[in-house]
């Protein structure tokens, strides 16, 4: 889970909901995209 260490402890500013995806927006302008892909949760962080 070291991939997500950059967002640990960051303040969550907003949550956007789209079709099959949640977008978590953090105070330091990082985004975490969480979606369902073939029945599994998939998360991507931008910037990594």
DSSP file (Angstrom, degrees, kcal/mol; ACC not computed):
  #  RESIDUE AA STRUCTURE BP1 BP2  ACC     N-H-->O    O-->H-N    N-H-->O    O-->H-N    TCO  KAPPA ALPHA  PHI   PSI    X-CA   Y-CA   Z-CA
    1    1 A X    >         0   0    0      0, 0.0     3,-1.9     0, 0.0     4,-0.1   0.000 360.0 360.0 360.0   8.1    0.0    0.0    0.0
    2    2 A X  G >   +     0   0    0      1,-0.3     3,-1.6     2,-0.2     4,-0.3   0.754 360.0  76.3 -60.4 -21.7    3.0    2.3   -0.2
    3    3 A X  G 3  S+     0   0    0      1,-0.3     3,-0.3     2,-0.1    -1,-0.3   0.802  99.5  41.6 -57.8 -29.4    1.5    3.5   -3.5
    4    4 A X  G X> S+     0   0    0     -3,-1.9     3,-1.4     1,-0.2     4,-0.7   0.241  78.9 107.5-106.0  12.2   -1.0    5.5   -1.5
    5    5 A X  G X4 S+     0   0    0     -3,-1.6     3,-0.6     1,-0.3    -1,-0.2   0.815  71.3  66.7 -59.4 -30.2    1.3    6.9    1.2
    6    6 A X  G 34 S+     0   0    0     -4,-0.3    -1,-0.3    -3,-0.3    -2,-0.1   0.735 105.3  40.9 -65.0 -23.1    1.1   10.3   -0.4
    7    7 A X  G X4 S+     0   0    0     -3,-1.4     3,-1.8     2,-0.1    -1,-0.2   0.521  84.9 115.4-103.5  -6.7   -2.6   10.7    0.4
    8    8 A X  T << S+     0   0    0     -4,-0.7     3,-0.1    -3,-0.6    -3,-0.0  -0.453  89.9   8.1 -63.1 129.2   -2.5    9.2    3.9
    9    9 A X  T 3  S+     0   0    0      1,-0.3    -1,-0.3    -2,-0.2     2,-0.2   0.387  96.8 134.8  82.0  -4.3   -3.4   11.9    6.4
   10   10 A X    <   -     0   0    0     -3,-1.8     2,-0.3     1,-0.1    -1,-0.3  -0.513  63.1-106.7 -77.9 146.7   -4.4   14.4    3.7
   11   11 A X        -     0   0    0     -2,-0.2    16,-2.6    -3,-0.1     2,-0.6  -0.566  28.3-130.2 -74.3 130.3   -7.6   16.4    4.1
   12   12 A X  E     +A   26   0A   0     -2,-0.3    14,-0.2    14,-0.2     3,-0.1  -0.729  28.5 177.0 -83.3 121.1  -10.4   15.2    1.9
   13   13 A X  E     -     0   0A   0     12,-2.6     2,-0.3    -2,-0.6    13,-0.2   0.818  57.9  -3.0 -96.3 -36.2  -11.9   18.2    0.1
   14   14 A X  E     -A   25   0A   0     11,-1.7    11,-2.9     2,-0.0     2,-0.4  -0.994  48.6-149.9-157.4 155.3  -14.5   16.8   -2.2
   15   15 A X  E     -A   24   0A   0     -2,-0.3     2,-0.4     9,-0.2     9,-0.2  -0.997  15.3-167.8-130.4 126.3  -16.0   13.5   -3.5
   16   16 A X  E     -A   23   0A   0      7,-2.6     7,-2.9    -2,-0.4     2,-0.5  -0.927   7.2-152.5-114.4 141.4  -17.5   13.3   -7.0
   17   17 A X  E     +A   22   0A   0     -2,-0.4     5,-0.2     5,-0.2     2,-0.2  -0.955  19.2 168.4-116.6 126.5  -19.6   10.4   -8.2
   18   18 A X  E >   -A   21   0A   0      3,-3.0     3,-0.8    -2,-0.5     5,-0.0  -0.560  55.4 -60.8-120.5-171.3  -19.8    9.3  -11.8
   19   19 A X  T 3  S-     0   0    0      1,-0.3    -2,-0.0    -2,-0.2     3,-0.0   0.868 123.9 -12.6 -40.6 -75.2  -21.2    6.2  -13.5
   20   20 A X  T 3  S+     0   0    0     -3,-0.0    16,-1.3    16,-0.0     2,-0.4  -0.147 123.7  83.5-119.9  35.8  -19.2    3.4  -11.9
   21   21 A X  E <   -AB  18  35A   0     -3,-0.8    -3,-3.0    14,-0.2     2,-0.4  -0.998  54.8-156.1-147.1 141.0  -16.5    5.6  -10.3
   22   22 A X  E     -AB  17  34A   0     12,-3.2    12,-2.8    -2,-0.4     2,-0.5  -0.949  13.7-157.2-110.5 138.5  -15.8    7.7   -7.2
   23   23 A X  E     -AB  16  33A   0     -7,-2.9    -7,-2.6    -2,-0.4     2,-0.5  -0.969   3.7-162.1-118.3 117.4  -13.3   10.5   -7.4
   24   24 A X  E     -AB  15  32A   0      8,-2.8     8,-2.2    -2,-0.5     2,-0.5  -0.874   6.5-160.2 -98.9 124.8  -11.8   11.6   -4.1
   25   25 A X  E     -AB  14  31A   0    -11,-2.9   -12,-2.6    -2,-0.5   -11,-1.7  -0.925   7.5-158.0-111.8 123.4  -10.1   15.0   -4.2
   26   26 A X  E >   -A   12   0A   0      4,-2.7     3,-1.7    -2,-0.5   -14,-0.2  -0.577  30.1-106.7-101.8 162.8   -7.6   15.9   -1.5
   27   27 A X  T 3  S+     0   0    0    -16,-2.6   -15,-0.1     1,-0.3    -1,-0.1   0.791 116.7  57.5 -58.4 -33.0   -6.3   19.2   -0.3
   28   28 A X  T 3  S-     0   0    0    -17,-0.2    -1,-0.3     2,-0.1     3,-0.1   0.144 123.3-100.6 -88.6  22.2   -2.9   18.9   -2.0
   29   29 A X  S <  S+     0   0    0     -3,-1.7     2,-0.3     1,-0.3    -2,-0.2   0.738  77.2 141.0  67.4  26.1   -4.6   18.5   -5.4
   30   30 A X        -     0   0    0     -4,-0.2    -4,-2.7   -24,-0.1     2,-0.4  -0.763  36.7-153.3 -94.6 147.7   -4.2   14.7   -5.5
   31   31 A X  E     -BC  25  46A   0     15,-3.6    15,-2.9    -2,-0.3     2,-0.5  -0.937   8.0-161.8-121.0 142.2   -7.0   12.6   -6.9
   32   32 A X  E     -BC  24  45A   0     -8,-2.2    -8,-2.8    -2,-0.4     2,-0.5  -0.981   9.5-159.3-124.5 118.3   -7.9    9.0   -6.1
   33   33 A X  E     -BC  23  44A   0     11,-3.2    11,-2.3    -2,-0.5     2,-0.5  -0.858   9.5-175.6 -98.9 124.4  -10.2    7.3   -8.6
   34   34 A X  E     +BC  22  43A   0    -12,-2.8   -12,-3.2    -2,-0.5     2,-0.3  -0.986  14.0 158.3-122.7 125.6  -12.1    4.2   -7.3
   35   35 A X  E     -BC  21  42A   0      7,-2.6     7,-3.0    -2,-0.5     2,-0.6  -0.930  42.1-110.9-142.2 164.8  -14.2    2.1   -9.7
   36   36 A X  E     + C   0  41A   0    -16,-1.3     2,-0.5    -2,-0.3     5,-0.2  -0.887  33.3 179.6 -99.0 124.9  -15.7   -1.3  -10.1
   37   37 A X  E >  S- C   0  40A   0      3,-3.1     3,-1.3    -2,-0.6    -2,-0.0  -0.952  72.4 -23.0-130.8 109.7  -14.0   -3.4  -12.8
   38   38 A X  T 3  S-     0   0    0     -2,-0.5    -1,-0.1     1,-0.3     3,-0.1   0.875 128.0 -49.7  55.6  41.1  -15.3   -6.9  -13.4
   39   39 A X  T 3  S+     0   0    0      1,-0.2     2,-0.4     0, 0.0    -1,-0.3   0.488 119.7 105.0  81.3   3.3  -16.7   -7.0   -9.9
   40   40 A X  E <  S-C   37   0A   0     -3,-1.3    -3,-3.1     2,-0.0     2,-0.4  -0.899  73.4-116.1-116.9 146.2  -13.5   -5.8   -8.2
   41   41 A X  E     -C   36   0A   0     -2,-0.4     2,-0.4    -5,-0.2    -5,-0.2  -0.662  32.4-170.1 -78.0 132.3  -12.6   -2.5   -6.8
   42   42 A X  E     -C   35   0A   0     -7,-3.0    -7,-2.6    -2,-0.4     2,-0.4  -0.985   1.1-166.7-124.9 134.2   -9.8   -0.7   -8.6
   43   43 A X  E     -C   34   0A   0     -2,-0.4     2,-0.4    -9,-0.2    -9,-0.2  -0.970   6.4-177.0-125.7 138.8   -8.0    2.4   -7.4
   44   44 A X  E     -C   33   0A   0    -11,-2.3   -11,-3.2    -2,-0.4     2,-0.4  -0.996  13.0-149.5-132.0 138.5   -5.7    4.8   -9.2
   45   45 A X  E     -C   32   0A   0     -2,-0.4     2,-0.4   -13,-0.2   -13,-0.2  -0.898  14.0-133.6-111.3 137.5   -4.0    7.8   -7.7
   46   46 A X  E    S+C   31   0A   0    -15,-2.9   -15,-3.6    -2,-0.4     2,-0.1  -0.999  90.4  24.6-132.4 130.1   -3.1   10.9   -9.7
   47   47 A X              0   0    0     -2,-0.4    -1,-0.3   -17,-0.3   -16,-0.0   0.700 360.0 360.0 -73.5 154.0   -0.4   12.2   -9.5
   48   48 A X              0   0    0     -2,-0.1    -2,-0.1    -3,-0.1   -42,-0.1   0.423 360.0 360.0 -88.8 360.0    1.5    9.0   -8.4
